[in-house]
Amino acid sequence: MHGPCTIGDYNVGMSVETKPGARAFGALVARIDAALPQTQCTRCGYPACRPYAEAIARGETTINRCPPGGAEGVRVLARITGQPVLPLDPECGVESPVRIAVIDESACIGCTKCIQACPVDAIVGASKLMHTVVADLCTGCELCVPPCPVDCIAMVPVRGTPQRLPRPALPCQP
């Protein structure tokens, strides 16, 4: 027979509380990620916006590597992180107006390479059939353009929108 077991002993052995710093780190990552434009374009050198936000929070990269966020995005990230405002890193690209992909459906051969490249599933179609872009879902990341073997995808300015899409409000005062 085993000795008496108390609930307190069990809870001590099974405690899975997170470190106090882990919650603060998670909150910082969430704030940085919310400030990024969510284009998932990979121009920053990371596979998506969230990994870039995590790297910023860990201090592994700079806050000026997001061309879709532009200079305004750098200023917002500087405010969140306490880092100085830097000019946009030209190695990552340049700031430009909001654009979306448009497929020339008459030239599309239905290879599906653009569908596979799109990180936000904004392209619909089927193999050997034409594809089209769901404009409301397209983030303008341009990742669908290089894999297209017939060069039927163009990035065009979005009509009827501001030069930059509005950013979400931050939960802190400037």
NULOKE-128343 format. One record per residue (C-alpha): x, y, z; residue in one letter; chain; residue number from 1. Coordinates in nm, 4 decimals, m for minus. Example, Ala and Ser with C-alpha at 12.3 -4.5 7.8 and 13.67 -1.06 7.14 Angstrom:
(rec (1.2300, m0.4500, 0.7800), "A", "A", 1),
(rec (1.3670, m0.1060, 0.7140), "S", "A", 2),
END
This chain:
(rec (0.0000, 0.0000, 0.0000), "M", "A", 1),
(rec (0.1043, 0.3504, m0.0665), "H", "A", 2),
(rec (0.1118, 0.6208, 0.1957), "G", "A", 3),
(rec (m0.1520, 0.8892, 0.2205), "P", "A", 4),
(rec (m0.1563, 1.1334, m0.0690), "C", "A", 5),
(rec (m0.2696, 1.4869, m0.0174), "T", "A", 6),
(rec (m0.4030, 1.7172, m0.2830), "I", "A", 7),
(rec (m0.1364, 1.9751, m0.1994), "G", "A", 8),
(rec (0.1450, 1.7309, m0.2816), "D", "A", 9),
(rec (m0.0169, 1.6449, m0.6143), "Y", "A", 10),
(rec (m0.0630, 2.0079, m0.7137), "N", "A", 11),
(rec (0.2973, 2.0935, m0.6286), "V", "A", 12),
(rec (0.4239, 1.8099, m0.8476), "G", "A", 13),
(rec (0.1874, 1.8928, m1.1350), "M", "A", 14),
(rec (0.2221, 2.2716, m1.1376), "S", "A", 15),
(rec (0.2519, 2.4047, m1.4916), "V", "A", 16),
(rec (0.2447, 2.7778, m1.4321), "E", "A", 17),
(rec (0.4238, 2.9897, m1.6866), "T", "A", 18),
(rec (0.7161, 3.2073, m1.5900), "K", "A", 19),
(rec (0.6133, 3.5654, m1.5095), "P", "A", 20),
(rec (0.8229, 3.6902, m1.8038), "G", "A", 21),
(rec (0.6548, 3.4512, m2.0481), "A", "A", 22),
(rec (0.3205, 3.6292, m2.0168), "R", "A", 23),
(rec (0.4793, 3.9712, m2.0661), "A", "A", 24),
(rec (0.6741, 3.8400, m2.3671), "F", "A", 25),
(rec (0.3550, 3.6949, m2.5174), "G", "A", 26),
(rec (0.1741, 4.0251, m2.4679), "A", "A", 27),
(rec (0.4591, 4.2160, m2.6335), "L", "A", 28),
(rec (0.4610, 3.9768, m2.9294), "V", "A", 29),
(rec (0.0833, 4.0171, m2.9648), "A", "A", 30),
(rec (0.1112, 4.3993, m2.9658), "R", "A", 31),
(rec (0.3915, 4.3950, m3.2237), "I", "A", 32),
(rec (0.2064, 4.1444, m3.4420), "D", "A", 33),
(rec (m0.1126, 4.3529, m3.4255), "A", "A", 34),
(rec (0.0842, 4.6567, m3.5479), "A", "A", 35),
(rec (0.2211, 4.4718, m3.8515), "L", "A", 36),
(rec (0.0159, 4.4871, m4.1741), "P", "A", 37),
(rec (m0.0379, 4.1076, m4.1899), "Q", "A", 38),
(rec (0.0601, 4.0813, m4.5553), "T", "A", 39),
(rec (0.2667, 3.7645, m4.4824), "Q", "A", 40),
(rec (0.4968, 3.8838, m4.7629), "C", "A", 41),
(rec (0.8263, 3.7463, m4.6200), "T", "A", 42),
(rec (1.0190, 4.0604, m4.7279), "R", "A", 43),
(rec (1.1396, 4.1014, m4.3685), "C", "A", 44),
(rec (1.3222, 3.7693, m4.3970), "G", "A", 45),
(rec (1.0722, 3.5775, m4.1835), "Y", "A", 46),
(rec (0.8054, 3.3355, m4.3120), "P", "A", 47),
(rec (0.5149, 3.5479, m4.1827), "A", "A", 48),
(rec (0.4345, 3.8509, m3.9677), "C", "A", 49),
(rec (0.4107, 3.6580, m3.6387), "R", "A", 50),
(rec (0.7659, 3.5131, m3.6532), "P", "A", 51),
(rec (0.8957, 3.8626, m3.7359), "Y", "A", 52),
(rec (0.7074, 3.9998, m3.4332), "A", "A", 53),
(rec (0.8600, 3.7286, m3.2132), "E", "A", 54),
(rec (1.2108, 3.8085, m3.3400), "A", "A", 55),
(rec (1.1587, 4.1794, m3.2697), "I", "A", 56),
(rec (1.0372, 4.1003, m2.9177), "A", "A", 57),
(rec (1.3432, 3.8815, m2.8550), "R", "A", 58),
(rec (1.5707, 4.1606, m2.9816), "G", "A", 59),
(rec (1.6996, 3.9445, m3.2682), "E", "A", 60),
(rec (1.6122, 4.1833, m3.5508), "T", "A", 61),
(rec (1.5376, 4.5470, m3.6180), "T", "A", 62),
(rec (1.1982, 4.7131, m3.6453), "I", "A", 63),
(rec (1.2571, 4.8559, m3.9945), "N", "A", 64),
(rec (1.2262, 4.5441, m4.2114), "R", "A", 65),
(rec (0.8580, 4.5682, m4.3156), "C", "A", 66),
(rec (0.8071, 4.7570, m4.6452), "P", "A", 67),
(rec (0.4264, 4.7119, m4.6421), "P", "A", 68),
(rec (0.4171, 4.8786, m4.2994), "G", "A", 69),
(rec (0.6307, 5.1633, m4.4275), "G", "A", 70),
(rec (0.7685, 5.4514, m4.2242), "A", "A", 71),
(rec (0.4471, 5.4721, m4.0229), "E", "A", 72),
(rec (0.4845, 5.1067, m3.9260), "G", "A", 73),
(rec (0.8414, 5.1660, m3.8112), "V", "A", 74),
(rec (0.7221, 5.4568, m3.5934), "R", "A", 75),
(rec (0.4498, 5.2403, m3.4366), "V", "A", 76),
(rec (0.6947, 4.9553, m3.3703), "L", "A", 77),
(rec (0.9419, 5.2032, m3.2182), "A", "A", 78),
(rec (0.6735, 5.3248, m2.9803), "R", "A", 79),
(rec (0.5795, 4.9706, m2.8783), "I", "A", 80),
(rec (0.9370, 4.8479, m2.8307), "T", "A", 81),
(rec (1.1076, 5.1645, m2.7093), "G", "A", 82),
(rec (1.3615, 5.1371, m2.9913), "Q", "A", 83),
(rec (1.4651, 5.4399, m3.1976), "P", "A", 84),
(rec (1.2869, 5.5116, m3.5258), "V", "A", 85),
(rec (1.4992, 5.3920, m3.8175), "L", "A", 86),
(rec (1.4619, 5.4434, m4.1916), "P", "A", 87),
(rec (1.3098, 5.1495, m4.3772), "L", "A", 88),
(rec (1.5758, 4.8879, m4.4607), "D", "A", 89),
(rec (1.6200, 4.9135, m4.8408), "P", "A", 90),
(rec (1.7361, 4.5494, m4.8571), "E", "A", 91),
(rec (1.3795, 4.4473, m4.7677), "C", "A", 92),
(rec (1.2124, 4.6618, m5.0333), "G", "A", 93),
(rec (1.0544, 5.0027, m5.0595), "V", "A", 94),
(rec (0.7307, 5.1484, m4.9299), "E", "A", 95),
(rec (0.4591, 5.1569, m5.1964), "S", "A", 96),
(rec (0.0854, 5.2187, m5.2276), "P", "A", 97),
(rec (m0.1488, 4.9308, m5.1529), "V", "A", 98),
(rec (m0.1675, 4.6915, m5.4492), "R", "A", 99),
(rec (m0.3430, 4.3627, m5.5129), "I", "A", 100),
(rec (m0.2860, 4.0790, m5.7558), "A", "A", 101),
(rec (m0.4993, 4.0520, m6.0684), "V", "A", 102),
(rec (m0.4856, 3.7452, m6.2913), "I", "A", 103),
(rec (m0.5296, 3.7762, m6.6672), "D", "A", 104),
(rec (m0.7793, 3.4915, m6.6835), "E", "A", 105),
(rec (m0.7480, 3.4577, m7.0609), "S", "A", 106),
(rec (m0.3766, 3.3786, m7.0239), "A", "A", 107),
(rec (m0.4002, 3.1605, m6.7112), "C", "A", 108),
(rec (m0.3186, 2.7929, m6.7791), "I", "A", 109),
(rec (m0.4432, 2.6659, m6.4420), "G", "A", 110),
(rec (m0.1077, 2.5390, m6.3143), "C", "A", 111),
(rec (m0.1989, 2.6190, m5.9468), "T", "A", 112),
(rec (0.1495, 2.7531, m5.8672), "K", "A", 113),
(rec (0.0014, 3.0885, m5.7632), "C", "A", 114),
(rec (m0.2494, 2.9153, m5.5346), "I", "A", 115),
(rec (0.0308, 2.7261, m5.3642), "Q", "A", 116),
(rec (0.2342, 3.0457, m5.3177), "A", "A", 117),
(rec (m0.0468, 3.2582, m5.1701), "C", "A", 118),
(rec (m0.0074, 3.2734, m4.7892), "P", "A", 119),
(rec (m0.3645, 3.3969, m4.7313), "V", "A", 120),
(rec (m0.5620, 3.1764, m4.9724), "D", "A", 121),
(rec (m0.6765, 3.4748, m5.1785), "A", "A", 122),
(rec (m0.6545, 3.2857, m5.5089), "I", "A", 123),
(rec (m0.9225, 3.0409, m5.6142), "V", "A", 124),
(rec (m0.9310, 2.7981, m5.9026), "G", "A", 125),
(rec (m0.8554, 2.4388, m5.9880), "A", "A", 126),
(rec (m0.5904, 2.2524, m6.1783), "S", "A", 127),
(rec (m0.6065, 2.3174, m6.5533), "K", "A", 128),
(rec (m0.8809, 2.5769, m6.5018), "L", "A", 129),
(rec (m0.8394, 2.9532, m6.4779), "M", "A", 130),
(rec (m0.7756, 3.1151, m6.1436), "H", "A", 131),
(rec (m0.8896, 3.4425, m5.9967), "T", "A", 132),
(rec (m0.7961, 3.6591, m5.6997), "V", "A", 133),
(rec (m1.0474, 3.7363, m5.4260), "V", "A", 134),
(rec (m0.9604, 4.1052, m5.3963), "A", "A", 135),
(rec (m1.0920, 4.1422, m5.0407), "D", "A", 136),
(rec (m0.8521, 3.8710, m4.9224), "L", "A", 137),
(rec (m0.5419, 3.9730, m5.1198), "C", "A", 138),
(rec (m0.2775, 4.1429, m4.9037), "T", "A", 139),
(rec (m0.0565, 4.2487, m5.1943), "G", "A", 140),
(rec (0.2370, 4.0336, m5.0825), "C", "A", 141),
(rec (0.3402, 3.9603, m5.4452), "E", "A", 142),
(rec (0.4390, 3.6004, m5.3616), "L", "A", 143),
(rec (0.2125, 3.4699, m5.6386), "C", "A", 144),
(rec (0.3919, 3.6612, m5.9153), "V", "A", 145),
(rec (0.7311, 3.4806, m5.9423), "P", "A", 146),
(rec (0.5994, 3.1226, m5.9668), "P", "A", 147),
(rec (0.3561, 3.2018, m6.2516), "C", "A", 148),
(rec (0.5049, 3.0374, m6.5639), "P", "A", 149),
(rec (0.3014, 3.2467, m6.8094), "V", "A", 150),
(rec (0.3411, 3.5846, m6.6366), "D", "A", 151),
(rec (m0.0340, 3.6455, m6.6191), "C", "A", 152),
(rec (m0.0394, 3.8076, m6.2724), "I", "A", 153),
(rec (m0.0114, 4.1849, m6.2345), "A", "A", 154),
(rec (0.0031, 4.3880, m5.9166), "M", "A", 155),
(rec (m0.2316, 4.6832, m5.9529), "V", "A", 156),
(rec (m0.3139, 4.9762, m5.7225), "P", "A", 157),
(rec (m0.6299, 4.9296, m5.5212), "V", "A", 158),
(rec (m0.8966, 5.1752, m5.6329), "R", "A", 159),
(rec (m1.0987, 5.3725, m5.3813), "G", "A", 160),
(rec (m0.8724, 5.3157, m5.0818), "T", "A", 161),
(rec (m0.6195, 5.5328, m4.9026), "P", "A", 162),
(rec (m0.2503, 5.5036, m4.9919), "Q", "A", 163),
(rec (m0.2046, 5.2941, m4.6771), "R", "A", 164),
(rec (m0.4581, 5.0704, m4.5158), "L", "A", 165),
(rec (m0.5578, 5.1922, m4.1676), "P", "A", 166),
(rec (m0.3736, 5.0381, m3.8738), "R", "A", 167),
(rec (m0.5483, 4.8902, m3.5751), "P", "A", 168),
(rec (m0.5650, 5.1205, m3.2733), "A", "A", 169),
(rec (m0.3035, 5.0492, m3.0086), "L", "A", 170),
(rec (m0.4063, 4.9840, m2.6506), "P", "A", 171),
(rec (m0.1735, 5.2526, m2.5183), "C", "A", 172),
(rec (m0.1519, 5.6284, m2.5425), "Q", "A", 173),
(rec (0.1351, 5.7860, m2.7407), "P", "A", 174),
END
